[in-house]
């Protein structure tokens, strides 16, 4: 799939999904013993996802130039 077939929005959502997936893979073993205290990390997961969203858009723009 070439860059011409991917819209900026798709790249942003792809980056968001990848960063959330990586966060879950890394943090999941740590979250299980915490129980309900892990709910404090939900905003952190969204923040990390937004970094991926931003990077997806940035990479798309740089590769489109």
mmJSON file of the N, C-alpha and C atoms, coordinates in Angstrom:
{"data_MODEL":{"atom_site":{
"group_PDB":["ATOM","ATOM","ATOM","ATOM","ATOM","ATOM","ATOM","ATOM","ATOM","ATOM","ATOM","ATOM","ATOM","ATOM","ATOM","ATOM","ATOM","ATOM","ATOM","ATOM","ATOM","ATOM","ATOM","ATOM","ATOM","ATOM","ATOM","ATOM","ATOM","ATOM","ATOM","ATOM","ATOM","ATOM","ATOM","ATOM","ATOM","ATOM","ATOM","ATOM","ATOM","ATOM","ATOM","ATOM","ATOM","ATOM","ATOM","ATOM","ATOM","ATOM","ATOM","ATOM","ATOM","ATOM","ATOM","ATOM","ATOM","ATOM","ATOM","ATOM","ATOM","ATOM","ATOM","ATOM","ATOM","ATOM","ATOM","ATOM","ATOM","ATOM","ATOM","ATOM","ATOM","ATOM","ATOM","ATOM","ATOM","ATOM","ATOM","ATOM","ATOM","ATOM","ATOM","ATOM","ATOM","ATOM","ATOM","ATOM","ATOM","ATOM","ATOM","ATOM","ATOM","ATOM","ATOM","ATOM","ATOM","ATOM","ATOM","ATOM","ATOM","ATOM","ATOM","ATOM","ATOM","ATOM","ATOM","ATOM","ATOM","ATOM","ATOM","ATOM","ATOM","ATOM","ATOM","ATOM","ATOM","ATOM","ATOM","ATOM","ATOM","ATOM","ATOM","ATOM","ATOM","ATOM","ATOM","ATOM","ATOM","ATOM","ATOM","ATOM","ATOM","ATOM","ATOM","ATOM","ATOM","ATOM","ATOM","ATOM","ATOM","ATOM","ATOM","ATOM","ATOM","ATOM","ATOM","ATOM","ATOM","ATOM","ATOM","ATOM","ATOM","ATOM","ATOM","ATOM","ATOM","ATOM","ATOM","ATOM","ATOM","ATOM","ATOM","ATOM","ATOM","ATOM","ATOM","ATOM","ATOM","ATOM","ATOM","ATOM","ATOM","ATOM","ATOM","ATOM","ATOM","ATOM","ATOM","ATOM","ATOM","ATOM","ATOM","ATOM","ATOM","ATOM","ATOM","ATOM","ATOM","ATOM","ATOM","ATOM","ATOM","ATOM","ATOM"],
"id":[1,2,3,4,5,6,7,8,9,10,11,12,13,14,15,16,17,18,19,20,21,22,23,24,25,26,27,28,29,30,31,32,33,34,35,36,37,38,39,40,41,42,43,44,45,46,47,48,49,50,51,52,53,54,55,56,57,58,59,60,61,62,63,64,65,66,67,68,69,70,71,72,73,74,75,76,77,78,79,80,81,82,83,84,85,86,87,88,89,90,91,92,93,94,95,96,97,98,99,100,101,102,103,104,105,106,107,108,109,110,111,112,113,114,115,116,117,118,119,120,121,122,123,124,125,126,127,128,129,130,131,132,133,134,135,136,137,138,139,140,141,142,143,144,145,146,147,148,149,150,151,152,153,154,155,156,157,158,159,160,161,162,163,164,165,166,167,168,169,170,171,172,173,174,175,176,177,178,179,180,181,182,183,184,185,186,187,188,189,190,191,192,193,194,195],
"type_symbol":["N","C","C","N","C","C","N","C","C","N","C","C","N","C","C","N","C","C","N","C","C","N","C","C","N","C","C","N","C","C","N","C","C","N","C","C","N","C","C","N","C","C","N","C","C","N","C","C","N","C","C","N","C","C","N","C","C","N","C","C","N","C","C","N","C","C","N","C","C","N","C","C","N","C","C","N","C","C","N","C","C","N","C","C","N","C","C","N","C","C","N","C","C","N","C","C","N","C","C","N","C","C","N","C","C","N","C","C","N","C","C","N","C","C","N","C","C","N","C","C","N","C","C","N","C","C","N","C","C","N","C","C","N","C","C","N","C","C","N","C","C","N","C","C","N","C","C","N","C","C","N","C","C","N","C","C","N","C","C","N","C","C","N","C","C","N","C","C","N","C","C","N","C","C","N","C","C","N","C","C","N","C","C","N","C","C","N","C","C","N","C","C","N","C","C"],
"label_atom_id":["N","CA","C","N","CA","C","N","CA","C","N","CA","C","N","CA","C","N","CA","C","N","CA","C","N","CA","C","N","CA","C","N","CA","C","N","CA","C","N","CA","C","N","CA","C","N","CA","C","N","CA","C","N","CA","C","N","CA","C","N","CA","C","N","CA","C","N","CA","C","N","CA","C","N","CA","C","N","CA","C","N","CA","C","N","CA","C","N","CA","C","N","CA","C","N","CA","C","N","CA","C","N","CA","C","N","CA","C","N","CA","C","N","CA","C","N","CA","C","N","CA","C","N","CA","C","N","CA","C","N","CA","C","N","CA","C","N","CA","C","N","CA","C","N","CA","C","N","CA","C","N","CA","C","N","CA","C","N","CA","C","N","CA","C","N","CA","C","N","CA","C","N","CA","C","N","CA","C","N","CA","C","N","CA","C","N","CA","C","N","CA","C","N","CA","C","N","CA","C","N","CA","C","N","CA","C","N","CA","C","N","CA","C","N","CA","C","N","CA","C","N","CA","C","N","CA","C"],
"label_alt_id":[null,null,null,null,null,null,null,null,null,null,null,null,null,null,null,null,null,null,null,null,null,null,null,null,null,null,null,null,null,null,null,null,null,null,null,null,null,null,null,null,null,null,null,null,null,null,null,null,null,null,null,null,null,null,null,null,null,null,null,null,null,null,null,null,null,null,null,null,null,null,null,null,null,null,null,null,null,null,null,null,null,null,null,null,null,null,null,null,null,null,null,null,null,null,null,null,null,null,null,null,null,null,null,null,null,null,null,null,null,null,null,null,null,null,null,null,null,null,null,null,null,null,null,null,null,null,null,null,null,null,null,null,null,null,null,null,null,null,null,null,null,null,null,null,null,null,null,null,null,null,null,null,null,null,null,null,null,null,null,null,null,null,null,null,null,null,null,null,null,null,null,null,null,null,null,null,null,null,null,null,null,null,null,null,null,null,null,null,null,null,null,null,null,null,null],
"label_comp_id":["UNK","UNK","UNK","UNK","UNK","UNK","UNK","UNK","UNK","UNK","UNK","UNK","UNK","UNK","UNK","UNK","UNK","UNK","UNK","UNK","UNK","UNK","UNK","UNK","UNK","UNK","UNK","UNK","UNK","UNK","UNK","UNK","UNK","UNK","UNK","UNK","UNK","UNK","UNK","UNK","UNK","UNK","UNK","UNK","UNK","UNK","UNK","UNK","UNK","UNK","UNK","UNK","UNK","UNK","UNK","UNK","UNK","UNK","UNK","UNK","UNK","UNK","UNK","UNK","UNK","UNK","UNK","UNK","UNK","UNK","UNK","UNK","UNK","UNK","UNK","UNK","UNK","UNK","UNK","UNK","UNK","UNK","UNK","UNK","UNK","UNK","UNK","UNK","UNK","UNK","UNK","UNK","UNK","UNK","UNK","UNK","UNK","UNK","UNK","UNK","UNK","UNK","UNK","UNK","UNK","UNK","UNK","UNK","UNK","UNK","UNK","UNK","UNK","UNK","UNK","UNK","UNK","UNK","UNK","UNK","UNK","UNK","UNK","UNK","UNK","UNK","UNK","UNK","UNK","UNK","UNK","UNK","UNK","UNK","UNK","UNK","UNK","UNK","UNK","UNK","UNK","UNK","UNK","UNK","UNK","UNK","UNK","UNK","UNK","UNK","UNK","UNK","UNK","UNK","UNK","UNK","UNK","UNK","UNK","UNK","UNK","UNK","UNK","UNK","UNK","UNK","UNK","UNK","UNK","UNK","UNK","UNK","UNK","UNK","UNK","UNK","UNK","UNK","UNK","UNK","UNK","UNK","UNK","UNK","UNK","UNK","UNK","UNK","UNK","UNK","UNK","UNK","UNK","UNK","UNK"],
"label_asym_id":["A","A","A","A","A","A","A","A","A","A","A","A","A","A","A","A","A","A","A","A","A","A","A","A","A","A","A","A","A","A","A","A","A","A","A","A","A","A","A","A","A","A","A","A","A","A","A","A","A","A","A","A","A","A","A","A","A","A","A","A","A","A","A","A","A","A","A","A","A","A","A","A","A","A","A","A","A","A","A","A","A","A","A","A","A","A","A","A","A","A","A","A","A","A","A","A","A","A","A","A","A","A","A","A","A","A","A","A","A","A","A","A","A","A","A","A","A","A","A","A","A","A","A","A","A","A","A","A","A","A","A","A","A","A","A","A","A","A","A","A","A","A","A","A","A","A","A","A","A","A","A","A","A","A","A","A","A","A","A","A","A","A","A","A","A","A","A","A","A","A","A","A","A","A","A","A","A","A","A","A","A","A","A","A","A","A","A","A","A","A","A","A","A","A","A"],
"label_entity_id":["1","1","1","1","1","1","1","1","1","1","1","1","1","1","1","1","1","1","1","1","1","1","1","1","1","1","1","1","1","1","1","1","1","1","1","1","1","1","1","1","1","1","1","1","1","1","1","1","1","1","1","1","1","1","1","1","1","1","1","1","1","1","1","1","1","1","1","1","1","1","1","1","1","1","1","1","1","1","1","1","1","1","1","1","1","1","1","1","1","1","1","1","1","1","1","1","1","1","1","1","1","1","1","1","1","1","1","1","1","1","1","1","1","1","1","1","1","1","1","1","1","1","1","1","1","1","1","1","1","1","1","1","1","1","1","1","1","1","1","1","1","1","1","1","1","1","1","1","1","1","1","1","1","1","1","1","1","1","1","1","1","1","1","1","1","1","1","1","1","1","1","1","1","1","1","1","1","1","1","1","1","1","1","1","1","1","1","1","1","1","1","1","1","1","1"],
"label_seq_id":[1,1,1,2,2,2,3,3,3,4,4,4,5,5,5,6,6,6,7,7,7,8,8,8,9,9,9,10,10,10,11,11,11,12,12,12,13,13,13,14,14,14,15,15,15,16,16,16,17,17,17,18,18,18,19,19,19,20,20,20,21,21,21,22,22,22,23,23,23,24,24,24,25,25,25,26,26,26,27,27,27,28,28,28,29,29,29,30,30,30,31,31,31,32,32,32,33,33,33,34,34,34,35,35,35,36,36,36,37,37,37,38,38,38,39,39,39,40,40,40,41,41,41,42,42,42,43,43,43,44,44,44,45,45,45,46,46,46,47,47,47,48,48,48,49,49,49,50,50,50,51,51,51,52,52,52,53,53,53,54,54,54,55,55,55,56,56,56,57,57,57,58,58,58,59,59,59,60,60,60,61,61,61,62,62,62,63,63,63,64,64,64,65,65,65],
"pdbx_PDB_ins_code":[null,null,null,null,null,null,null,null,null,null,null,null,null,null,null,null,null,null,null,null,null,null,null,null,null,null,null,null,null,null,null,null,null,null,null,null,null,null,null,null,null,null,null,null,null,null,null,null,null,null,null,null,null,null,null,null,null,null,null,null,null,null,null,null,null,null,null,null,null,null,null,null,null,null,null,null,null,null,null,null,null,null,null,null,null,null,null,null,null,null,null,null,null,null,null,null,null,null,null,null,null,null,null,null,null,null,null,null,null,null,null,null,null,null,null,null,null,null,null,null,null,null,null,null,null,null,null,null,null,null,null,null,null,null,null,null,null,null,null,null,null,null,null,null,null,null,null,null,null,null,null,null,null,null,null,null,null,null,null,null,null,null,null,null,null,null,null,null,null,null,null,null,null,null,null,null,null,null,null,null,null,null,null,null,null,null,null,null,null,null,null,null,null,null,null],
"Cartn_x":[0.851,0.0,0.892,0.703,1.527,0.947,1.739,1.311,0.144,0.006,-1.089,-2.444,-2.462,-3.714,-4.135,-3.274,-3.556,-3.834,-4.985,-5.293,-4.588,-4.514,-3.879,-4.637,-5.962,-6.775,-6.52,-6.374,-6.08,-4.711,-3.74,-2.405,-2.453,-3.24,-3.348,-4.005,-5.105,-5.778,-4.927,-4.165,-3.255,-2.183,-1.608,-0.623,-1.215,-2.444,-3.134,-3.309,-3.791,-4.036,-2.74,-1.684,-0.402,0.137,0.073,0.596,-0.234,-1.556,-2.392,-2.06,-1.902,-1.577,-0.239,0.768,2.075,1.965,1.195,1.006,0.379,-0.636,-1.307,-0.348,0.436,1.391,2.422,2.892,3.922,3.324,2.195,1.648,0.748,0.224,-0.748,-0.222,1.008,1.495,1.59,1.794,1.867,0.48,-0.515,-1.851,-2.63,-2.406,-3.181,-3.101,-1.916,-1.864,-2.444,-2.584,-3.061,-4.566,-5.311,-6.766,-7.393,-8.317,-9.027,-8.14,-6.981,-6.053,-5.552,-5.669,-5.189,-6.029,-7.235,-8.087,-7.458,-6.535,-5.846,-4.978,-4.613,-3.751,-4.518,-5.841,-6.634,-6.355,-6.332,-5.978,-4.562,-3.665,-2.305,-2.312,-3.133,-3.235,-3.743,-4.736,-5.239,-4.174,-3.414,-2.354,-1.282,-0.906,0.08,-0.482,-1.764,-2.41,-2.398,-2.568,-2.559,-1.169,-0.123,1.228,1.331,0.785,0.768,-0.053,-1.175,-2.036,-1.261,-0.554,0.24,1.378,2.082,3.185,2.701,1.532,0.977,0.737,0.173,-0.042,1.262,2.228,3.527,4.253,4.266,4.927,4.233,2.909,2.168,2.53,2.594,2.933,4.352,5.301,6.694,6.852,6.136,6.264,5.506,4.538,3.773,4.525,5.494,6.245,7.154],
"Cartn_y":[-1.177,0.0,1.234,2.085,3.283,4.402,5.43,6.553,7.292,7.215,7.907,7.304,6.046,5.378,5.606,6.201,6.395,7.873,8.171,9.562,9.938,11.226,11.699,11.19,11.183,10.727,9.247,8.434,7.014,6.836,7.635,7.56,7.958,8.981,9.421,8.35,7.789,6.745,5.489,5.189,4.048,4.245,5.446,5.761,5.675,6.16,6.093,4.641,3.803,2.396,1.671,1.952,1.293,1.676,2.954,3.386,2.831,2.756,2.165,0.689,-0.018,-1.442,-1.668,-0.864,-0.991,-0.691,0.339,0.668,-0.498,-1.113,-2.239,-3.415,-3.705,-4.812,-4.596,-3.371,-3.083,-2.971,-2.304,-2.001,-3.098,-3.99,-4.976,-5.831,-6.364,-7.159,-6.35,-5.057,-4.21,-3.85,-3.839,-3.401,-4.463,-5.723,-6.801,-6.754,-6.675,-6.665,-5.397,-4.333,-3.072,-3.048,-3.874,-3.884,-2.592,-2.043,-0.835,0.405,0.329,1.458,1.712,0.697,0.851,1.839,2.157,3.096,4.482,4.79,6.075,6.144,4.981,4.954,5.081,5.066,5.203,6.541,7.671,8.928,8.904,8.193,8.067,7.314,6.285,5.531,6.432,7.261,8.184,9.206,9.687,10.653,10.024,8.8,8.102,7.86,7.535,7.363,8.64,9.775,11.05,11.37,10.913,11.064,10.281,9.07,8.274,8.928,9.54,10.248,11.388,12.159,13.273,12.777,11.725,11.193,10.607,9.976,9.447,10.547,11.669,12.809,13.427,13.521,14.101,13.236,11.936,11.03,11.069,11.12,11.19,12.457,13.577,14.842,14.811,14.294,14.25,13.321,12.197,11.254,11.726,12.619,13.138,14.233,14.835,15.939,15.446],
"Cartn_z":[0.0,0.0,0.0,-0.959,-1.06,-0.197,-0.004,0.82,0.186,-1.127,-1.805,-1.442,-1.03,-0.691,0.759,1.554,2.977,3.227,3.818,4.149,5.451,5.7,6.928,8.148,8.079,9.209,9.497,8.449,8.645,9.299,8.89,9.484,10.954,11.276,12.661,13.526,13.055,13.826,13.932,12.89,12.944,14.004,14.052,15.084,16.473,16.638,17.93,18.36,17.448,17.769,18.108,17.369,17.624,18.999,19.351,20.646,21.804,21.651,22.7,22.847,21.732,21.767,22.468,22.14,22.784,24.275,24.641,26.053,26.805,26.212,26.869,27.015,25.983,26.071,27.172,27.296,28.293,29.691,29.817,31.139,31.701,30.867,31.348,32.495,32.418,33.556,34.85,34.728,35.916,36.442,35.558,35.941,36.708,36.408,37.026,38.553,39.162,40.629,41.265,40.494,41.063,41.289,40.601,40.761,40.272,41.076,40.667,40.659,41.293,41.253,39.834,38.971,37.597,36.805,37.276,36.55,36.44,37.331,37.252,35.995,35.445,34.266,32.953,33.003,31.779,31.086,31.805,31.123,30.54,31.195,30.669,29.343,29.233,27.979,26.859,27.146,26.127,25.735,26.708,26.411,25.525,25.824,25.004,23.608,23.527,22.228,21.414,22.075,21.356,20.808,21.491,20.947,19.641,19.626,18.402,17.31,17.679,16.725,16.071,16.89,16.387,15.492,15.943,15.147,13.822,13.825,12.583,11.567,12.013,11.12,10.652,11.55,11.201,10.174,10.398,9.457,8.103,8.107,6.843,6.077,6.785,6.128,5.567,6.342,5.884,4.687,4.68,3.571,2.337,2.518,1.385,0.639,1.283,0.662,-0.435],
"occupancy":[1.0,1.0,1.0,1.0,1.0,1.0,1.0,1.0,1.0,1.0,1.0,1.0,1.0,1.0,1.0,1.0,1.0,1.0,1.0,1.0,1.0,1.0,1.0,1.0,1.0,1.0,1.0,1.0,1.0,1.0,1.0,1.0,1.0,1.0,1.0,1.0,1.0,1.0,1.0,1.0,1.0,1.0,1.0,1.0,1.0,1.0,1.0,1.0,1.0,1.0,1.0,1.0,1.0,1.0,1.0,1.0,1.0,1.0,1.0,1.0,1.0,1.0,1.0,1.0,1.0,1.0,1.0,1.0,1.0,1.0,1.0,1.0,1.0,1.0,1.0,1.0,1.0,1.0,1.0,1.0,1.0,1.0,1.0,1.0,1.0,1.0,1.0,1.0,1.0,1.0,1.0,1.0,1.0,1.0,1.0,1.0,1.0,1.0,1.0,1.0,1.0,1.0,1.0,1.0,1.0,1.0,1.0,1.0,1.0,1.0,1.0,1.0,1.0,1.0,1.0,1.0,1.0,1.0,1.0,1.0,1.0,1.0,1.0,1.0,1.0,1.0,1.0,1.0,1.0,1.0,1.0,1.0,1.0,1.0,1.0,1.0,1.0,1.0,1.0,1.0,1.0,1.0,1.0,1.0,1.0,1.0,1.0,1.0,1.0,1.0,1.0,1.0,1.0,1.0,1.0,1.0,1.0,1.0,1.0,1.0,1.0,1.0,1.0,1.0,1.0,1.0,1.0,1.0,1.0,1.0,1.0,1.0,1.0,1.0,1.0,1.0,1.0,1.0,1.0,1.0,1.0,1.0,1.0,1.0,1.0,1.0,1.0,1.0,1.0,1.0,1.0,1.0,1.0,1.0,1.0],
"B_iso_or_equiv":[0.0,0.0,0.0,0.0,0.0,0.0,0.0,0.0,0.0,0.0,0.0,0.0,0.0,0.0,0.0,0.0,0.0,0.0,0.0,0.0,0.0,0.0,0.0,0.0,0.0,0.0,0.0,0.0,0.0,0.0,0.0,0.0,0.0,0.0,0.0,0.0,0.0,0.0,0.0,0.0,0.0,0.0,0.0,0.0,0.0,0.0,0.0,0.0,0.0,0.0,0.0,0.0,0.0,0.0,0.0,0.0,0.0,0.0,0.0,0.0,0.0,0.0,0.0,0.0,0.0,0.0,0.0,0.0,0.0,0.0,0.0,0.0,0.0,0.0,0.0,0.0,0.0,0.0,0.0,0.0,0.0,0.0,0.0,0.0,0.0,0.0,0.0,0.0,0.0,0.0,0.0,0.0,0.0,0.0,0.0,0.0,0.0,0.0,0.0,0.0,0.0,0.0,0.0,0.0,0.0,0.0,0.0,0.0,0.0,0.0,0.0,0.0,0.0,0.0,0.0,0.0,0.0,0.0,0.0,0.0,0.0,0.0,0.0,0.0,0.0,0.0,0.0,0.0,0.0,0.0,0.0,0.0,0.0,0.0,0.0,0.0,0.0,0.0,0.0,0.0,0.0,0.0,0.0,0.0,0.0,0.0,0.0,0.0,0.0,0.0,0.0,0.0,0.0,0.0,0.0,0.0,0.0,0.0,0.0,0.0,0.0,0.0,0.0,0.0,0.0,0.0,0.0,0.0,0.0,0.0,0.0,0.0,0.0,0.0,0.0,0.0,0.0,0.0,0.0,0.0,0.0,0.0,0.0,0.0,0.0,0.0,0.0,0.0,0.0,0.0,0.0,0.0,0.0,0.0,0.0],
"pdbx_formal_charge":[null,null,null,null,null,null,null,null,null,null,null,null,null,null,null,null,null,null,null,null,null,null,null,null,null,null,null,null,null,null,null,null,null,null,null,null,null,null,null,null,null,null,null,null,null,null,null,null,null,null,null,null,null,null,null,null,null,null,null,null,null,null,null,null,null,null,null,null,null,null,null,null,null,null,null,null,null,null,null,null,null,null,null,null,null,null,null,null,null,null,null,null,null,null,null,null,null,null,null,null,null,null,null,null,null,null,null,null,null,null,null,null,null,null,null,null,null,null,null,null,null,null,null,null,null,null,null,null,null,null,null,null,null,null,null,null,null,null,null,null,null,null,null,null,null,null,null,null,null,null,null,null,null,null,null,null,null,null,null,null,null,null,null,null,null,null,null,null,null,null,null,null,null,null,null,null,null,null,null,null,null,null,null,null,null,null,null,null,null,null,null,null,null,null,null],
"auth_seq_id":[1,1,1,2,2,2,3,3,3,4,4,4,5,5,5,6,6,6,7,7,7,8,8,8,9,9,9,10,10,10,11,11,11,12,12,12,13,13,13,14,14,14,15,15,15,16,16,16,17,17,17,18,18,18,19,19,19,20,20,20,21,21,21,22,22,22,23,23,23,24,24,24,25,25,25,26,26,26,27,27,27,28,28,28,29,29,29,30,30,30,31,31,31,32,32,32,33,33,33,34,34,34,35,35,35,36,36,36,37,37,37,38,38,38,39,39,39,40,40,40,41,41,41,42,42,42,43,43,43,44,44,44,45,45,45,46,46,46,47,47,47,48,48,48,49,49,49,50,50,50,51,51,51,52,52,52,53,53,53,54,54,54,55,55,55,56,56,56,57,57,57,58,58,58,59,59,59,60,60,60,61,61,61,62,62,62,63,63,63,64,64,64,65,65,65],
"auth_comp_id":["UNK","UNK","UNK","UNK","UNK","UNK","UNK","UNK","UNK","UNK","UNK","UNK","UNK","UNK","UNK","UNK","UNK","UNK","UNK","UNK","UNK","UNK","UNK","UNK","UNK","UNK","UNK","UNK","UNK","UNK","UNK","UNK","UNK","UNK","UNK","UNK","UNK","UNK","UNK","UNK","UNK","UNK","UNK","UNK","UNK","UNK","UNK","UNK","UNK","UNK","UNK","UNK","UNK","UNK","UNK","UNK","UNK","UNK","UNK","UNK","UNK","UNK","UNK","UNK","UNK","UNK","UNK","UNK","UNK","UNK","UNK","UNK","UNK","UNK","UNK","UNK","UNK","UNK","UNK","UNK","UNK","UNK","UNK","UNK","UNK","UNK","UNK","UNK","UNK","UNK","UNK","UNK","UNK","UNK","UNK","UNK","UNK","UNK","UNK","UNK","UNK","UNK","UNK","UNK","UNK","UNK","UNK","UNK","UNK","UNK","UNK","UNK","UNK","UNK","UNK","UNK","UNK","UNK","UNK","UNK","UNK","UNK","UNK","UNK","UNK","UNK","UNK","UNK","UNK","UNK","UNK","UNK","UNK","UNK","UNK","UNK","UNK","UNK","UNK","UNK","UNK","UNK","UNK","UNK","UNK","UNK","UNK","UNK","UNK","UNK","UNK","UNK","UNK","UNK","UNK","UNK","UNK","UNK","UNK","UNK","UNK","UNK","UNK","UNK","UNK","UNK","UNK","UNK","UNK","UNK","UNK","UNK","UNK","UNK","UNK","UNK","UNK","UNK","UNK","UNK","UNK","UNK","UNK","UNK","UNK","UNK","UNK","UNK","UNK","UNK","UNK","UNK","UNK","UNK","UNK"],
"auth_asym_id":["A","A","A","A","A","A","A","A","A","A","A","A","A","A","A","A","A","A","A","A","A","A","A","A","A","A","A","A","A","A","A","A","A","A","A","A","A","A","A","A","A","A","A","A","A","A","A","A","A","A","A","A","A","A","A","A","A","A","A","A","A","A","A","A","A","A","A","A","A","A","A","A","A","A","A","A","A","A","A","A","A","A","A","A","A","A","A","A","A","A","A","A","A","A","A","A","A","A","A","A","A","A","A","A","A","A","A","A","A","A","A","A","A","A","A","A","A","A","A","A","A","A","A","A","A","A","A","A","A","A","A","A","A","A","A","A","A","A","A","A","A","A","A","A","A","A","A","A","A","A","A","A","A","A","A","A","A","A","A","A","A","A","A","A","A","A","A","A","A","A","A","A","A","A","A","A","A","A","A","A","A","A","A","A","A","A","A","A","A","A","A","A","A","A","A"],
"auth_atom_id":["N","CA","C","N","CA","C","N","CA","C","N","CA","C","N","CA","C","N","CA","C","N","CA","C","N","CA","C","N","CA","C","N","CA","C","N","CA","C","N","CA","C","N","CA","C","N","CA","C","N","CA","C","N","CA","C","N","CA","C","N","CA","C","N","CA","C","N","CA","C","N","CA","C","N","CA","C","N","CA","C","N","CA","C","N","CA","C","N","CA","C","N","CA","C","N","CA","C","N","CA","C","N","CA","C","N","CA","C","N","CA","C","N","CA","C","N","CA","C","N","CA","C","N","CA","C","N","CA","C","N","CA","C","N","CA","C","N","CA","C","N","CA","C","N","CA","C","N","CA","C","N","CA","C","N","CA","C","N","CA","C","N","CA","C","N","CA","C","N","CA","C","N","CA","C","N","CA","C","N","CA","C","N","CA","C","N","CA","C","N","CA","C","N","CA","C","N","CA","C","N","CA","C","N","CA","C","N","CA","C","N","CA","C","N","CA","C","N","CA","C","N","CA","C","N","CA","C"],
"pdbx_PDB_model_num":[1,1,1,1,1,1,1,1,1,1,1,1,1,1,1,1,1,1,1,1,1,1,1,1,1,1,1,1,1,1,1,1,1,1,1,1,1,1,1,1,1,1,1,1,1,1,1,1,1,1,1,1,1,1,1,1,1,1,1,1,1,1,1,1,1,1,1,1,1,1,1,1,1,1,1,1,1,1,1,1,1,1,1,1,1,1,1,1,1,1,1,1,1,1,1,1,1,1,1,1,1,1,1,1,1,1,1,1,1,1,1,1,1,1,1,1,1,1,1,1,1,1,1,1,1,1,1,1,1,1,1,1,1,1,1,1,1,1,1,1,1,1,1,1,1,1,1,1,1,1,1,1,1,1,1,1,1,1,1,1,1,1,1,1,1,1,1,1,1,1,1,1,1,1,1,1,1,1,1,1,1,1,1,1,1,1,1,1,1,1,1,1,1,1,1]
}}}
